[in-house]
Amino acid sequence: MTEIKMPIHFHANYKVIIRTADWETRERAQKLTVRELTPEERKASFKSLAEKDMPTHQITFYDFGCKRVIEGKLLENVEEKIVFKVQEKEYEFSHLKPPAPAAR
């Protein structure tokens, strides 16, 4: 099981950068959740894909009130951002503003 390093808070606001080889767009997201797909789910849903190309995670977020659910392969996993490959696009999620440090 892969641990997501970027802190994910249900009530936080996120910046989403969606890019392909020749364009890029920026959006906002809320209510971000990331769930790793089980090997059984991956094989059942993506049997036509090679193992190396299969999505690894299900990402759910709200974009201007609309719920979006995507499945992508984890490409980058650091504290500042997470990046997924979804078909021919990359989705990069980062905090719109960094979360406040935890109180001591």
C-alpha positions as CSV (number, residue, x, y, z in Angstrom):
1,M,0.0,0.0,0.0
2,T,1.4,3.4,-1.0
3,E,1.2,6.2,1.5
4,I,0.3,9.6,0.1
5,K,2.9,12.1,1.4
6,M,1.0,15.3,0.8
7,P,-1.4,16.0,3.7
8,I,-5.0,15.7,2.4
9,H,-7.7,17.5,4.4
10,F,-11.3,17.1,3.5
11,H,-12.1,20.8,3.9
12,A,-9.0,22.2,2.2
13,N,-8.8,23.9,-1.2
14,Y,-6.5,22.4,-3.8
15,K,-5.0,23.7,-7.0
16,V,-5.3,21.2,-9.9
17,I,-3.1,21.5,-13.0
18,I,-4.2,19.4,-15.9
19,R,-1.7,19.0,-18.7
20,T,-1.1,17.2,-21.9
21,A,1.8,17.4,-24.3
22,D,0.5,20.7,-25.9
23,W,-1.7,22.4,-23.3
24,E,-2.2,23.1,-19.6
25,T,-5.1,24.4,-17.5
26,R,-5.5,25.3,-13.9
27,E,-8.5,24.6,-11.7
28,R,-9.6,24.5,-8.1
29,A,-10.7,21.4,-6.2
30,Q,-12.3,20.7,-2.9
31,K,-13.1,17.5,-0.9
32,L,-10.2,15.6,-2.3
33,T,-9.9,12.0,-1.5
34,V,-7.4,9.5,-2.9
35,R,-7.8,5.7,-2.6
36,E,-5.4,3.0,-3.8
37,L,-7.1,0.4,-6.0
38,T,-6.7,-3.2,-5.0
39,P,-5.0,-5.6,-7.4
40,E,-8.4,-7.3,-7.9
41,E,-10.0,-4.0,-8.8
42,R,-7.2,-3.2,-11.2
43,K,-7.4,-6.5,-13.0
44,A,-11.2,-6.5,-13.2
45,S,-11.5,-2.9,-14.5
46,F,-8.4,-2.6,-16.7
47,K,-7.7,-6.1,-18.0
48,S,-7.1,-4.7,-21.5
49,L,-4.1,-2.6,-20.3
50,A,-0.6,-3.8,-19.5
51,E,0.2,-4.1,-15.8
52,K,2.7,-1.1,-16.1
53,D,0.0,1.1,-17.6
54,M,-2.9,0.3,-15.2
55,P,-4.2,3.0,-12.9
56,T,-3.2,2.6,-9.3
57,H,-5.5,5.1,-7.5
58,Q,-9.0,6.4,-7.6
59,I,-9.2,10.2,-7.1
60,T,-12.4,12.0,-6.1
61,F,-12.8,15.7,-5.9
62,Y,-15.3,18.5,-6.4
63,D,-14.7,21.1,-9.2
64,F,-17.1,24.1,-8.9
65,G,-19.6,21.8,-7.1
66,C,-19.4,19.0,-9.6
67,K,-18.1,15.6,-8.3
68,R,-15.3,14.2,-10.4
69,V,-14.0,10.7,-10.1
70,I,-10.9,9.7,-12.0
71,E,-8.6,6.7,-12.0
72,G,-4.9,7.3,-12.6
73,K,-1.4,6.0,-12.1
74,L,0.6,7.7,-9.4
75,L,3.6,9.4,-11.0
76,E,4.9,11.8,-8.2
77,N,4.3,11.6,-4.5
78,V,5.9,14.3,-2.4
79,E,4.7,16.5,0.5
80,E,4.0,19.5,-1.8
81,K,2.1,17.7,-4.5
82,I,0.8,14.5,-6.0
83,V,0.7,13.8,-9.7
84,F,-1.4,11.1,-11.5
85,K,-1.4,10.0,-15.2
86,V,-5.0,9.7,-16.4
87,Q,-5.0,8.4,-20.0
88,E,-3.1,11.0,-22.0
89,K,-3.3,13.7,-19.2
90,E,-1.5,14.5,-16.0
91,Y,-3.4,15.7,-13.0
92,E,-1.2,17.6,-10.4
93,F,-2.8,18.3,-7.0
94,S,-1.3,20.7,-4.5
95,H,-2.6,22.9,-1.7
96,L,-4.1,26.2,-2.8
97,K,-2.4,27.6,0.2
98,P,-0.2,25.5,2.5
99,P,-2.0,24.0,5.5
100,A,-1.3,25.7,8.9
101,P,1.3,24.1,11.0
102,A,0.0,21.8,13.7
103,A,-0.3,23.4,17.2
104,R,2.1,22.1,19.8
